[in-house]
Amino acid sequence: MNKPLLVEIGVEELPAIPFLNELPNIEKKWLNILEEYNLKTNFEFFYTPRRLVLWHREFPIKQEDIEKEIWGAPKSIVEKNKNALLGFAKKNNINVEDVQYKEKNGQEFLYYKTLIKGKESKELLPEMIEKWLKSLNFGKTMKWGRCEEEFIRPIRWILCMLEDEAITFKKFCTTSSNFTLPHRVFKEKIFIDFVGKYFCELDKKGVIVFQKERKEKILREIKEIEKKEDVKVEIDNELLDEIVAITEYPTALIGKFDEEFLALPQEVIITSMKEHQRYFPVYKNNRLTNAFIVVSNAFTDNFEYIIKGNEKVLRARLSDAMFFYKNDLKKGLSIEGLKNIVFMDKLGSLYDKVKREEKIGEYLADEFNLDKEKIKKAINLAKADLLSEMVYEFTELQGIMGYYYALAQNEDKEIAIAIKEQYTDIATNKISAILNISKNLDTILGLFSIGKIPKGNKDLIWIKKSCKSYH
């Protein structure tokens, strides 16, 4: 006989990245436990930032009884040594008179068949749920209160119900029950008297349990904004997954920022939006425009204050970026400061590395009859943006900012492109290719010279990755 099973683990807000990294394994680990306990059935897994949900439409109320065959020594050995029979009975906790002989492969053996009675599911579920939670690997875990057990975030409630029966147990310092919590704007608990009511009751109280439905809602509302505003929104799927993971009732909204900030390189604006604020950039006529999409988690009809709040935050971010950008343009690209940055013990500073790369570049320029001065200039300027205020604030823009600063001081465009491409696997011109080869060759030779050789899966600062080709 089967009944619907609902398990909800209520937690404080889950951090999106570690959760999404483990997400592909969460269902597999529950499936492994179902198989281990002989309770394998179809199920679905849902999540919000505050809950992990296992939903079985049909779950066995008890394990199936299992017939177990136990084989012992051959009869020929037992007839010579009676202790073999006694040992077999003692080992398997059975009476000697219950042991039989049975033929297998033309020979008789000690044999006993027993029936292992299946346990009721509600007796097993507490242990199964605990084992599942402890199997999840989110990286860093934490303790809370006086609880000795650890999890990615404190567990605040556990709902476990088999049809209309609450399964009560205590795990992770939390006693399970038949209640859940709604969206944070509501304070009262929601008591569930039948598992089938769970999803609609939460939906009424600002929680869309189905992650697929939350994603569809976001995309649908973005489409509506695109149509209304005559714009195009750039959807980053990884960012979208993050937003789905951190919202229970998402609403897509459009905000604006001052046009003066469009003077910044667009990578700066986009990085400020996506990496720091989880906004989607907006384009008009194929050009970045002064708008952004923010996805709110508020359960309200008044979003004006949310839009204004996010506009204020982004304005502050972009104001800082503009300040850094103008300061960097005044200073220009220089490598003197690289003397104070250690590349690696025994291999000197980044300045020393640049000078070694320069010699490699000169040699390659002679070998391939290329413009030696351009190559030297590209190598000398390649790491200069590491000293910039912008890259200090936005490390992911290294190389990209060097490209813009090189153009601003009227360097050859090929040189600027080479600076931009140095952290990629792309080389669209010969200067870029030589710069990358010089950089990686110096890294490989330098590390081997001091005995830093990659072994197995240990690859100090990506020596293997440095062994790549450019076309």
BATOR-704955 format. One record per residue (C-alpha): residue in one letter; z, x, y. Coordinates in pm, whole numbers, plus 50000, padded with zeros to 5 digits. Example, Ala and Ser with C-alpha at 12.3 -4.5 7.8 and 13.67 -1.06 7.14 Angstrom:
<atoms>
A507805123049550/S507145136749894/
</atoms>
This chain:
<atoms>
M500005000050000/N499105012550349/K500505005850696/P499485018351043/L501375049451154/L501925060851512/V503545093851607/E503935103251974/I505535135652091/G506575131552455/V506715164052651/E506945177453002/E503505185153149/L501525207752917/P499755237953071/A496045231253026/I494675265252920/P497075273752633/F496875237752514/L493055237352514/N492985270952333/E495005255852046/L493295221752058/P490665229351787/N493495237251542/I495845208151612/E494105182551391/K493435208351118/K497115217051099/W498155180651061/L495475175950796/N496845205950604/I500315190150607/L498935156650487/E497275174650196/E500435194350120/Y502465162150095/N499775143349905/L499375118150188/K495855126150303/T494295097750504/N491975094750803/F493605098151143/E492855103851510/F494515127351756/F494885118852124/Y496545137252409/T497545135552773/P499515161652966/R502725143852860/R502065133152503/L500575143652168/V499595113451960/L498755109851589/W497265076251495/H496675064851136/R495175030151099/E496165031250733/F498915053850605/P500405052850251/I503955039750250/K504725063349960/Q503225092349771/E501335084849452/D503145092149126/I501815123848967/E501625131848596/K502385168448540/E501535187548221/I503635217848131/W502345242547871/G504425268647690/A504095295047419/P501805291247112/K503385274646806/S502835306546604/I505195325546836/V507785297446849/E508005296746467/K508885333646469/N511205332046770/K513215300046825/N514425313447161/A510925306647297/L511525269247255/L515015270547408/G513745291447699/F510895266947765/A513285237347770/K515815254747993/K513185267348238/N511765232548288/N515135214248273/I514185192347977/N515765183647641/V514555203347339/E513865171147145/D511445159747419/V509215190347374/Q506005184947176/Y503125205547046/K499605199347170/E496315215147078/K494325234847335/N491345257247260/G491905253646886/Q495565263946901/E498845244646931/F501215251347223/L504575239147345/Y503845209147564/Y505675184947788/K504315157748015/T506415144148300/L505925118348571/I506825129548923/K507695098849123/G506235097949473/K508635097149767/E508535071450044/S506585083150348/K509385075150590/E511575100250405/L508905127150440/L507665121150794/P510545138650978/E509945170650782/M506155167650816/I506285162551193/E508675191751241/K506465214251030/W503395203751228/L504995210351566/K506265244351455/S502805253751327/L501175248951669/N500485281951843/F500285278852221/G501245314852291/K504425314952497/T507145289952404/M510425280552568/K513905267552496/W515555239952695/G519115228252741/R521225237052439/C518305233252199/E517715263551979/E514215252551878/E511215262652089/F508015245852200/I505405250952471/R507295226152692/P510535206352644/I510195176552410/R511705146352587/W511045117952343/I509595111351999/L508105078051897/C507535073551523/M506635039451382/L505235027051054/E503724993451148/D506754975951306/E509464998951169/A510865027251378/I511455058751172/T514645074351307/F515415111451283/K516485140251505/K514225170351559/F513965194651850/C517245180251982/T515535146552029/T516225114451839/S513105094651755/S512865058151849/N510425030151926/F509975036552299/T507465056152505/L507265064852873/P504545052753112/H502865070753403/R505365089453621/V505135063453899/F506945039353667/K510555045353569/E511265020653288/K510725027852919/I508135008552719/F509524995452390/I506944990952115/D507654964251852/F504324969151672/V502155000451676/G499004980651759/K500424972952105/Y500975009452198/F497605017152355/C497254985652566/E500884987152684/L500375022552812/D497035013352967/K498814986453174/K501255012953296/G498785039253411/V498155059753097/I494715062552938/V495675077552603/F492085084052488/Q490915117452631/K487275107552579/E487835076652793/R489435097453069/K486465120953071/E484005091953085/K485935076553375/I485755109053574/L482015113553512/R481285077053590/E483125078853922/I481425111654014/K478045095053952/E479075066754185/I480045091954455/E476725110454412/K474805078154461/K476865066354757/E476905099954941/D473405111454836/V474775144254698/K474835163254370/V478075174654207/E478095206253996/I479995198153675/D481685227853511/N482485215953158/E485415239553113/L486915227753439/L486265191653337/D488155197253010/E491075211953207/I491195181953437/V491075157853143/A494015176952992/I496175174853307/T495595138353400/E496795105553250/Y494945082553488/P492175102653659/T490325090853969/A487465111054123/L487595113354505/I485445131054762/G486955152355038/K485435172355323/F486035205955489/D484875220455821/E481235231355829/E482205264855985/F483455276255642/L479905274155506/A479415307855677/L481405322755387/P479485334355079/Q479185303854858/E480845321954568/V483985324754781/I483995287554858/I483305277854497/T485975301454362/S488515287654610/M487665252754488/K487345257354113/E489715285354021/H492525277554264/Q492355240154323/R490345225654032/Y487765209754263/F484085204354186/P481615218054446/V479115194254606/Y475465200954692/K473035183654927/N469325192054919/N470115219854666/R472495236954908/L476285238454901/T477665213455149/N481055208855314/A482435184955053/F484325186754725/I485415164354440/V489105162654358/V490395143254058/S493685125854131/N496285117153868/A497915090754089/F498155054553976/T497595038054313/D495105019354529/N495715041054836/F494025074754793/E493665083355161/Y496805104755171/I495705122954854/I492295131255003/K493855143255329/G496435164055143/N493775181754938/E491595187055246/K494555203855414/V495175226555115/L491505236955092/R491325242755468/A494215267255440/R492545284855146/L489215287955326/S490885298955651/D492515327555462/A489205336055298/M487435336455636/F490115359555773/F489705383455478/Y485905382055505/K485815390355876/N488275418955832/D486235433355546/L483015431255748/K484675450856030/K485835478255793/G482595481155593/L482285497155250/S484085530255201/I485335548054890/E488015570555041/G490735546154935/L489655549254571/K491415583054567/N494685563754555/I493725542054256/V494225557753912/F491405551353666/M493285564853363/D495785591953290/K493955625253242/L490745610653387/G491775610253751/S491265584154016/L488505558654060/Y487105581954325/D486865609554062/K485105585253829/V482585575954098/K481765612654155/R481255618353781/E479005587753766/E477065601454063/K476245633353872/I475115613153569/G472995591353799/E471355621753960/Y470465635553618/L468965602353504/A467055598753833/D465415632553773/E464645623953410/F462975590853497/N461505601453833/L463495575654032/D464755575054391/K467785597854366/E469215588954708/K469175551654639/I470885556954304/K473555579254459/K474155553554733/A474455524954483/I476925544154266/N478985554654568/L479265519254701/A479615501054368/K483425501154354/A484105500854727/D484755463354735/L487825468854516/L489475480054840/S488525448155024/E490995420955116/M488725394854962/V488615410954617/Y492355417354634/E492785379654674/F489915368754447/T489565395754180/E486815376454002/L484545383054303/Q484375420854252/G480775432054269/I479745399254430/M481545407554754/G480175442854736/Y476695427254736/Y477385407455055/Y479115436255232/A476265459955145/L473705435755292/A475895431255600/Q475765468655669/N471985468655618/E471865486255283/D468685483455077/K468605450154888/E468005468154555/I471255487054611/A473115454954695/I471765437954381/A472815467654167/I476365464754303/K476385427654219/E475075432553865/Q477415460753760/Y479905437253586/T477215417853402/D474825424653114/I471905420353353/A469875447053530/T466995432653732/N465915465953884/K465945502553784/I468735511954023/S470935485353865/A470145498453517/I470945534553610/L474175524253784/N475355505453476/I474345533053236/S476095559353450/K479255538553474/N479445530953103/L478415565752992/D481185581153201/T483695556553054/I482645564052696/L482525602052735/G485755603052935/L487795582752688/F486475601352386/S487275634352560/I490975624952581/G491105610952229/K490995574052321/I488675563952038/P488295527351935/K489655519451590/G489185486551408/N489865458451652/K491465481451909/D488935488952181/L490635504252482/I489025490252801/W486005478752603/I484405511352493/K482275492352243/K481245467652511/S480205497152726/C477705507452458/K475025482852565/S471425485352670/Y469595473552980/H466005461952978/
</atoms>
